[in-house]
Amino acid sequence: MSRIEDRIEQLVRPTIEEMGMEFWGCEYVPVGGRATLRIYIDKPGGVTVDDCADVSYEVSGILDVEDPIANAYNLEISSPGLDRPLFNREQFERFRDETVAVRTHDPVMGRRKFKGPITDVNEDGIAMEVDGETYEIDYDNIDKANVVPKF
């Protein structure tokens, strides 16, 4: 996670949790002239459009006052969905033995893209089994990780 994302989490997590929801994570994507700040929320039974609207209203107020992002951006509030992104150790642990897709910043044993079950989670990173090989990937090297939904 970037420093902007860490700061956003510090600012909005307490309010989201007070609203009875879980702060799942956030992504700041600076593309072109206008960036996107995407905040994922979750709750038992799933997130509704009204939940997203309510959180958007509250979070917008916080971000307007604190102004943690210097440039213009679009705010999106979303459920993590079936192919939910994974941001931290607890989330990787929650999806241990499930199939995930991981992209790394730097190659691990010659690869940057992995798709397979999480076989281990520890303080440094995760282990995955892909094509009969076990790969150990540090959290700092994970660019993007998503659950692969079962259909």
trRosetta pair geometry for C-beta under 8 A, 3 or more apart (Angstrom, degrees):
i j d omega theta_ij theta_ji phi_ij phi_ji
1 5 4.3 -120 -172 90 99 131
1 6 5.6 122 121 -56 120 80
1 9 7.7 6 176 -17 155 136
1 25 7.9 -135 -94 -157 124 101
1 87 6.6 47 -65 -166 115 103
2 5 4.8 98 53 8 74 101
2 6 7.0 -132 100 -4 41 87
2 28 6.2 -84 52 48 132 119
3 6 5.5 -50 -146 36 35 114
3 7 6.3 36 154 -20 66 105
4 7 5.8 -58 -151 37 30 111
4 8 6.3 32 151 -21 65 105
4 28 4.8 -27 103 10 129 168
4 68 6.6 137 -149 141 75 108
4 69 6.3 61 -152 -92 122 91
5 8 5.5 -49 -144 34 33 114
5 9 6.4 38 154 -21 64 103
5 25 7.9 9 -176 -178 122 78
5 26 5.2 -178 -145 86 91 97
5 27 6.9 -8 -104 -112 128 24
5 28 5.4 -143 -65 -2 86 106
6 9 5.8 -54 -153 33 30 113
6 10 6.6 33 151 -19 64 104
7 10 5.6 -51 -151 33 34 114
7 11 6.4 29 153 -17 65 108
7 68 4.8 175 126 -158 128 140
8 11 5.8 -62 -151 39 31 110
8 12 6.0 -10 169 10 70 115
8 26 5.2 -89 102 83 135 161
8 28 7.1 160 -16 -55 146 115
8 37 6.7 -174 -116 -161 154 125
8 39 7.2 -138 154 -89 127 109
8 63 7.7 8 -127 -98 89 109
8 68 6.2 -171 -74 84 68 152
9 12 6.8 -76 -132 49 22 85
9 13 5.3 32 179 -40 67 116
9 23 6.5 128 -142 150 82 143
9 25 7.8 -28 -92 -137 117 45
9 26 6.3 -160 -66 18 82 119
10 13 6.8 -31 -113 16 12 111
11 62 5.5 148 159 152 106 125
11 63 7.1 102 127 -81 147 66
11 66 5.4 -133 -129 45 139 172
11 68 6.4 -135 -25 -31 152 142
12 15 5.7 -65 -160 44 54 109
12 16 5.7 50 149 -23 85 109
12 23 6.7 138 107 -111 90 133
12 26 7.9 86 55 -53 135 145
12 39 6.6 -49 106 -133 158 150
12 59 5.0 26 -129 -124 128 100
12 62 5.8 156 -90 82 78 153
12 63 7.6 -5 -67 -53 115 93
13 16 5.8 -62 -145 39 29 109
13 17 6.1 24 162 -16 67 110
13 23 4.3 -85 -119 1 77 162
14 17 5.9 -61 -147 40 28 108
14 18 6.3 32 154 -22 65 107
15 18 5.5 -52 -147 34 32 114
15 19 6.6 30 152 -18 63 106
15 58 5.3 -176 161 149 132 126
15 59 6.8 168 89 -80 138 66
15 62 6.3 -140 -10 -49 156 145
16 19 5.7 -59 -155 36 32 112
16 21 5.2 -74 173 79 84 101
16 22 7.4 6 135 132 113 10
16 23 4.6 109 78 -67 146 91
16 39 7.9 -147 -78 161 145 129
16 41 5.9 -143 -158 -113 127 115
16 55 6.0 37 -113 -134 89 115
16 58 7.8 162 -75 92 57 133
16 59 7.4 23 -64 -72 96 109
17 20 7.8 80 -179 -52 35 11
17 21 6.9 -114 -96 70 32 52
17 22 7.2 39 -98 -109 77 37
17 23 6.5 -58 -48 -13 87 97
19 54 6.6 159 -157 126 140 120
19 55 6.4 -178 81 -89 166 83
19 58 6.8 -162 -59 16 138 165
20 43 6.4 44 130 -123 82 136
21 41 4.7 17 155 -178 137 115
21 42 6.6 147 -172 70 89 31
21 43 4.6 -76 -118 -60 74 110
21 47 7.2 58 -133 -104 128 104
21 51 6.5 123 -79 -170 141 120
21 55 6.8 -53 47 -79 155 129
22 41 6.6 143 73 -165 54 61
22 42 4.6 -27 61 66 110 86
22 43 6.2 165 7 -78 85 54
23 26 7.8 -34 -177 -34 100 97
23 39 7.4 -53 -145 -174 86 102
23 40 7.8 98 -175 82 49 64
23 41 6.5 -39 -106 -107 40 72
24 40 3.8 -65 70 111 117 106
24 41 6.1 -177 1 -105 98 14
24 42 4.8 80 -60 -9 119 108
24 80 4.8 -120 155 -56 166 120
24 84 7.0 -90 179 -164 144 121
24 85 7.9 116 137 67 113 84
24 87 7.3 129 148 11 65 127
24 91 7.7 85 -165 -95 79 134
25 39 7.9 -168 101 -150 36 51
25 40 5.1 12 55 45 70 117
25 80 7.6 68 33 -97 99 112
25 85 6.2 -109 73 94 143 110
25 86 8.0 126 -26 -174 158 16
25 87 3.6 159 -109 -28 141 153
25 88 7.3 -177 -89 -11 114 95
25 91 7.7 -26 -43 -43 126 159
26 37 6.7 1 -177 -177 117 82
26 38 6.3 165 -156 88 65 54
26 39 4.6 -18 -103 -104 104 65
26 40 6.7 -164 -80 13 48 75
27 36 7.7 14 103 104 93 94
27 37 7.6 173 87 -152 50 41
27 38 4.6 0 54 56 94 105
27 85 7.2 44 -48 63 123 174
28 35 6.4 14 -178 166 81 130
28 36 7.6 174 -152 89 41 51
28 37 5.3 -8 -107 -106 76 76
28 38 7.9 -166 -75 24 32 68
28 69 7.2 -173 -137 -102 132 130
28 73 7.6 -41 -146 -136 89 152
29 35 6.1 167 87 -163 49 80
29 36 4.7 -3 57 57 102 94
29 37 7.9 -174 23 -76 68 32
29 38 7.0 24 1 -1 110 108
30 35 4.1 -36 -105 -100 60 117
30 71 7.2 70 -126 66 113 147
30 73 7.9 -69 -98 -100 72 108
31 34 7.9 -15 76 76 66 51
31 35 6.7 119 23 -113 55 55
31 36 7.2 -5 26 5 102 97
33 72 7.6 9 147 64 77 117
34 71 7.9 -170 -125 146 42 106
34 72 5.4 -50 -121 106 84 104
34 73 6.5 150 -177 -111 71 35
34 74 6.3 61 152 -22 113 94
35 69 7.2 -127 71 -178 139 139
35 71 6.0 88 4 96 119 119
35 72 7.3 152 27 95 79 52
35 73 4.1 -35 77 -109 90 98
35 74 7.4 -160 98 22 45 69
36 73 6.3 161 -95 -169 15 91
36 74 4.9 -22 -111 63 73 97
36 76 6.1 7 -173 0 106 116
37 63 7.9 156 87 -126 162 156
37 69 6.7 -132 -60 -36 135 160
37 73 5.1 62 -14 144 98 138
37 74 7.2 -173 27 85 68 45
37 75 5.3 -20 69 -108 102 64
37 76 7.1 173 87 26 50 70
38 76 4.6 -15 -110 70 73 110
38 78 6.2 -15 -168 18 98 120
39 55 7.4 -141 101 141 127 126
39 59 6.4 -142 36 -152 165 168
39 75 7.3 -4 4 -167 108 88
39 76 7.1 172 25 88 64 56
39 77 5.3 -20 70 -109 97 68
39 78 7.4 147 79 26 47 69
40 78 5.7 -37 -106 79 66 82
40 79 6.9 46 -157 177 82 18
40 80 4.6 64 -173 -77 133 77
40 84 7.4 119 -172 -148 151 94
40 85 6.9 -171 -29 46 160 105
41 47 5.7 119 95 -107 92 144
41 51 6.8 -148 101 143 135 114
41 52 7.2 176 43 -97 124 66
41 55 5.6 -144 -34 -81 160 173
41 77 6.3 6 1 -173 117 96
41 78 7.5 152 25 78 74 31
41 79 6.7 -61 72 -99 65 51
42 46 8.0 -57 -153 -129 70 33
42 47 6.2 -97 -119 -42 37 114
42 79 6.2 89 -95 -148 68 78
42 80 5.7 -19 -67 2 116 109
43 46 7.1 -13 70 84 75 11
43 47 6.0 111 25 -78 92 73
43 51 7.0 -137 14 -141 132 155
46 79 6.6 2 -163 -125 75 153
47 51 4.7 -123 -162 78 79 144
47 52 6.4 83 156 -51 116 87
47 78 7.9 117 94 164 150 34
47 79 3.9 -179 44 -82 126 107
48 51 4.7 111 53 -2 72 99
48 52 7.3 -134 99 -1 46 83
49 52 5.7 -53 -154 36 36 112
49 53 6.4 36 149 -19 67 105
50 53 5.5 -53 -145 37 34 112
50 54 6.2 36 155 -20 67 105
51 54 5.8 -56 -148 37 28 110
51 55 6.3 23 157 -14 65 108
52 55 5.9 -57 -145 41 29 107
52 56 6.1 34 154 -25 64 108
52 77 4.3 161 -159 103 82 107
52 78 6.6 31 -119 -87 128 30
52 79 7.5 -85 -69 -34 113 74
53 56 5.6 -52 -145 34 29 116
53 57 6.5 33 155 -22 62 103
53 77 7.8 -172 -57 65 22 134
54 57 5.9 -54 -154 31 30 112
54 58 6.6 20 154 -10 64 108
55 58 5.9 -60 -147 42 34 107
55 59 5.7 26 160 -15 71 115
55 77 4.9 160 89 -155 113 153
56 59 6.0 -58 -134 44 24 105
56 60 5.9 32 162 -28 62 109
56 75 6.4 138 -143 120 91 118
56 77 4.5 -131 -66 1 88 135
57 60 6.0 -54 -147 30 21 113
57 61 7.0 22 155 -18 57 105
58 61 6.0 -59 -162 31 31 112
58 62 6.8 26 149 -15 65 106
59 62 5.6 -54 -152 36 38 112
59 63 6.1 30 155 -15 71 109
59 75 6.9 176 107 -174 116 141
59 77 6.8 147 30 -78 145 123
60 63 5.9 -60 -143 42 29 106
60 64 6.1 33 157 -25 65 107
60 75 6.2 -177 -89 57 87 166
61 64 5.8 -53 -145 32 27 112
61 65 6.6 20 159 -12 62 107
62 65 6.1 -65 -155 39 29 105
62 66 5.9 3 162 2 69 117
63 66 6.1 -61 -128 52 29 97
63 67 7.1 94 169 -78 57 31
63 68 6.7 -79 -139 22 78 94
63 69 7.4 -2 -167 18 111 102
63 75 7.0 167 45 -88 162 140
64 67 7.0 9 -177 -65 24 76
67 70 7.8 62 163 -91 94 43
69 73 5.5 -14 124 0 151 138
78 81 7.3 -18 155 -31 111 100
80 84 3.3 36 149 -126 116 107
80 85 6.4 -128 -149 32 99 67
81 84 5.6 169 66 -71 61 66
82 147 7.2 -118 153 93 52 113
82 149 3.9 25 150 -88 116 137
83 146 5.0 20 166 170 86 122
83 147 5.9 -163 -148 73 38 72
83 148 6.9 16 -124 -112 88 30
83 149 5.5 -78 -68 -23 73 102
84 146 6.7 168 88 -150 31 74
84 147 5.1 25 50 20 78 116
85 144 7.0 -72 -134 -161 108 79
85 145 6.6 103 -163 78 66 59
85 146 5.3 -45 -97 -94 53 78
86 91 4.5 179 -147 121 83 123
86 92 5.6 94 173 -71 137 69
86 95 6.5 -103 -92 31 134 141
86 100 6.6 -20 -1 -140 141 140
86 145 4.2 -52 55 103 103 113
86 146 6.8 -177 0 -93 84 24
86 147 6.8 105 -44 -41 105 79
87 91 5.9 73 43 20 63 151
87 145 8.0 -172 -62 56 31 104
88 91 5.3 96 58 11 67 102
88 92 7.3 -129 107 -3 35 90
88 139 7.9 29 -136 -143 44 134
89 92 5.7 -57 -148 38 33 110
89 93 6.2 35 154 -21 68 106
89 121 6.3 132 -162 174 79 114
89 123 7.2 -6 -112 -120 152 39
89 139 7.0 -52 -66 -84 84 140
90 93 5.6 -53 -148 36 31 114
90 94 6.4 36 151 -25 63 104
91 94 5.4 -48 -147 31 34 116
91 95 6.6 7 160 4 64 108
92 95 6.3 -74 -150 52 30 92
92 96 7.1 65 147 -65 64 73
92 100 8.0 -43 -128 -36 78 169
92 118 6.0 179 -175 -141 87 159
92 121 4.8 156 116 -116 109 128
92 126 5.2 -122 -173 -80 144 128
92 145 7.5 -4 -89 131 98 157
93 96 5.7 -11 -158 -33 39 111
93 121 4.7 -147 -82 85 72 161
95 98 4.2 -73 -176 43 84 130
95 100 6.3 92 128 -62 133 119
95 118 6.2 89 108 19 80 138
95 147 5.6 -123 -136 -97 152 110
96 118 5.0 -100 -124 97 48 112
96 119 7.7 75 -162 -137 86 9
96 120 7.7 39 -136 -103 113 14
96 121 5.8 -101 -84 -11 111 119
97 117 5.4 -5 -157 -169 33 122
97 118 6.6 -58 -18 67 25 75
97 119 7.5 72 -84 -101 56 44
98 117 6.4 157 80 -131 15 79
98 118 6.5 9 52 21 65 99
98 147 6.1 -12 133 -139 134 99
98 148 7.7 176 154 46 89 75
99 115 6.7 28 -178 176 101 77
99 116 6.2 -77 -133 -164 79 17
99 117 5.5 -53 -82 -75 56 62
99 147 7.5 94 85 -166 59 61
99 148 4.3 -52 112 54 103 119
99 150 7.7 115 34 -67 116 87
100 115 7.4 -146 99 -138 38 52
100 116 7.5 -23 51 68 62 37
100 117 7.5 89 11 -129 77 26
100 118 5.9 32 12 -41 125 99
100 128 7.2 -107 61 -111 100 128
100 145 5.7 15 167 -174 127 94
100 146 6.5 165 -159 84 80 36
100 147 5.6 -52 -104 -104 81 42
100 148 6.1 -176 -109 -6 21 87
101 113 7.4 -12 -171 -168 90 87
101 114 7.1 162 -155 87 45 55
101 115 4.8 -8 -104 -101 77 89
101 145 7.1 171 86 -149 50 49
101 146 5.2 -7 55 59 95 89
101 148 5.5 97 -26 -62 94 103
102 113 7.4 161 86 -153 54 42
102 114 4.5 -8 58 60 97 104
102 115 7.7 -178 21 -74 66 44
102 126 7.8 -164 -82 70 158 133
102 128 6.7 -159 16 -33 137 159
102 137 6.3 124 144 93 153 175
102 142 6.0 -68 -159 -131 108 99
102 144 7.3 169 -151 90 44 54
102 145 4.6 -2 -106 -105 80 89
103 112 6.1 27 -160 149 70 86
103 113 5.5 -11 -104 -101 76 72
103 114 7.8 -175 -76 23 33 72
103 142 7.7 97 74 -162 48 60
103 143 4.8 -56 104 65 91 111
103 144 4.6 16 45 51 107 94
103 145 7.6 -155 25 -68 61 51
104 107 6.9 130 86 -100 127 19
104 108 5.7 99 -2 -12 172 105
104 111 7.8 90 27 113 124 68
104 112 5.0 -130 55 -149 86 66
104 113 7.9 -142 14 -63 78 32
104 114 7.6 49 -22 -3 103 109
104 137 6.1 -129 -87 -143 124 119
104 141 4.8 4 -154 150 105 96
104 142 6.2 -58 -106 -102 67 39
104 143 5.9 128 -159 -2 13 95
105 112 8.0 -126 77 -142 9 107
105 141 5.4 -127 35 -156 94 58
105 142 7.7 4 -12 50 86 6
105 143 5.0 135 -60 -61 67 102
106 112 7.5 -139 132 -106 15 97
106 141 5.7 -77 42 -140 90 109
107 110 5.6 -4 173 -136 130 11
107 111 6.0 129 -153 55 86 21
107 112 5.3 -69 -95 -61 65 82
108 111 6.0 -38 65 65 71 79
108 112 7.6 123 15 -94 74 40
108 114 7.7 -18 59 -48 123 130
108 135 5.4 96 121 -168 128 114
108 136 7.3 -153 -167 72 134 50
108 137 5.6 -85 -54 -95 166 83
108 141 6.9 104 -58 137 112 150
109 133 7.4 -149 116 154 157 141
109 135 6.1 -129 28 -116 128 97
111 114 6.3 97 128 -67 130 84
111 130 7.8 -137 105 94 169 150
111 135 7.2 -69 61 -109 126 151
114 128 5.4 102 156 90 137 152
114 130 5.0 -113 -153 -59 89 154
114 135 6.0 -127 -112 62 145 152
114 137 7.2 -134 16 -49 156 146
115 130 6.5 103 59 -121 45 112
115 148 6.6 68 -155 -53 101 148
116 128 4.9 122 76 170 104 102
116 129 5.0 -129 152 84 137 55
116 130 4.0 -150 -12 -83 141 68
116 131 7.6 -111 -68 -9 138 54
117 128 6.7 164 85 -149 38 73
117 129 5.7 0 58 44 87 98
118 121 6.4 26 164 -56 125 96
118 126 5.4 -58 -141 -170 105 126
118 127 7.2 106 -166 73 61 52
118 128 5.8 -47 -103 -95 47 78
119 127 4.8 -60 68 102 95 100
119 128 6.3 146 7 -118 90 22
119 129 5.2 74 -39 -24 131 98
119 134 6.6 -69 48 -128 150 106
120 126 6.6 157 85 -163 60 53
120 127 3.8 28 44 32 102 116
121 126 5.3 -16 -102 -108 68 81
121 127 7.8 -128 -58 21 36 73
122 125 6.8 7 60 52 82 44
122 126 7.8 165 23 -90 65 35
124 138 5.6 -58 161 -122 87 82
124 139 7.0 -159 162 1 37 93
125 136 6.2 103 90 174 125 77
125 137 5.1 -152 171 97 132 48
125 138 4.1 -112 -60 -114 138 29
125 139 5.0 -154 -98 -29 72 63
125 140 7.9 -79 -79 18 109 67
125 141 7.3 5 -112 36 140 101
125 142 7.6 159 -138 -31 101 111
126 136 7.5 -178 94 -149 38 52
126 137 5.5 -11 61 60 81 93
126 139 7.6 92 -11 -72 83 71
126 142 7.9 51 22 -66 113 135
127 134 5.6 3 -178 -175 110 103
127 135 6.8 161 -154 81 59 43
127 136 5.0 -26 -98 -97 82 70
127 137 7.5 157 -95 16 31 73
128 134 7.2 160 80 -151 37 56
128 135 5.2 -16 60 59 88 95
128 137 6.7 9 4 2 108 118
129 132 7.3 5 -177 -116 96 11
129 133 7.1 162 -152 80 59 34
129 134 5.5 -31 -95 -94 71 68
129 135 7.8 164 -93 16 22 75
130 133 5.9 -28 70 63 70 86
130 135 6.0 -4 21 0 113 121
137 141 5.8 -127 -171 79 80 117
137 142 6.1 85 147 -69 119 91
138 141 4.6 85 64 6 88 106
138 142 7.5 -145 97 -20 49 82
139 142 5.7 -48 -156 14 39 115
142 145 5.4 -17 -173 -34 128 114
